[in-house]
């Protein structure tokens, strides 16, 4: 794991502005309270990336650069399924960044994803408190 010093806290107003600009470039929009999403998965992708950056795993500018690189190599999905592909690119950019910093390995990510897909694992290990279902 990388031993980079923790990042400076992100200014929330600046982060909202940057994120709103990114979202407005797609078909999404931002209101006075922040971005809106077409699906829960998009909100999770957004929250995941913001949280990882706030925790100091990477600088916001690093994520932006990685996302731009990912979008530049898009295979046409953005022109067909803009919102879905856009947030898929968010997750892929975050994965690439975490891999490049040594936090995760590509094989480790694939193995974990397969465990979830096969039903061998669920998110209960990440839930704090008691679950209703």
Helices and strands as residue ranges (DSSP letters): H 12-24, E 30-31, E 34-35, H 40-54, H 60-72, H 77-80, H 82-100, H 106-117, G 123-126
